[in-house]
């Protein structure tokens, strides 16, 4: 079964807890796994991101959305 590419992105991001390290490890993985590389290319094309920056773009959006949730919860508490 093929995992959703965004689940894979989240896995790397949460496993390494650093965008730089997660990006490095993900790029290493796509060089070793042609199927993952093809999924990544398709995702980048669909998302309108470059292959160079697609993973980082996802991480930035993911982190911003998590921060938005926390900010909304904090606003509710006030």
Rosetta blueprint (number, residue, H / E / L):
1 X L
2 X L
3 X L
4 X L
5 X H
6 X H
7 X H
8 X H
9 X H
10 X H
11 X H
12 X H
13 X H
14 X H
15 X H
16 X H
17 X L
18 X L
19 X H
20 X H
21 X H
22 X H
23 X H
24 X H
25 X H
26 X H
27 X H
28 X H
29 X H
30 X H
31 X H
32 X H
33 X L
34 X H
35 X H
36 X H
37 X H
38 X H
39 X H
40 X H
41 X H
42 X H
43 X H
44 X H
45 X H
46 X H
47 X H
48 X L
49 X L
50 X L
51 X L
52 X L
53 X L
54 X H
55 X H
56 X H
57 X H
58 X H
59 X H
60 X H
61 X H
62 X H
63 X H
64 X H
65 X H
66 X H
67 X H
68 X H
69 X H
70 X H
71 X H
72 X H
73 X H
74 X H
75 X H
76 X H
77 X H
78 X L
